[in-house]
Amino acid sequence: LREQDFGNFQNPSLITKAKTERTKFGRFFYRFPDGESGADVFDRIAAFCHTFHADLENVGNPDATAIFITHGITARLFVMRWLHWSVEDFEELYNPPNCGLLHLRRVEVRKNGMLNNSSVSGSGRGVAYRLTEDSRKLIKSPQERGLGRGLQLGELLAKRRGRDEWDDLAESGWGL
């Protein structure tokens, strides 16, 4: 997954000025001169998620594992998109260290909307995703942001295989 295009920075004073402006404006919406904003990368990630979802559906294995090799802002934007976090949530996050592993884990939401005695938004059963505690610490997420419904991959795969959509959906890790 391609990193954000920061433009053609050849002049150190322009780099300093752009980074100062980005701090005031916000990392998600600030567009670097001759470059991209985080929102531009988010759009690219959203298009990727659609393709990724279709590819995994064709594999037909709800226990599939995927590994993405990418840069920090792109990894954070993928997590934001997959978990349906807000721009405000994104603005509080930091890049993981070099070679840092972000791990999303699929979890089952029970019929009563509960998971591990914690309330989950929405009613009924389903599959949700949670960033592991270690991964949350890597990107300095100040709190557990709850579960994201992702793209309901498990639901679609279970329907395709012709069984009850929530039976036997094993946990799967999604590495970035």
Beta strands, then each sheet from edge to edge (+ up, - down):
strand 1: 66-67
strand 2: 103-109
strand 3: 114-115
strand 4: 118-119
strand 5: 126-131
strand 6: 173-175
sheet 1: 1+ 6+ 2- 5+
sheet 2: 3+ 4-
end
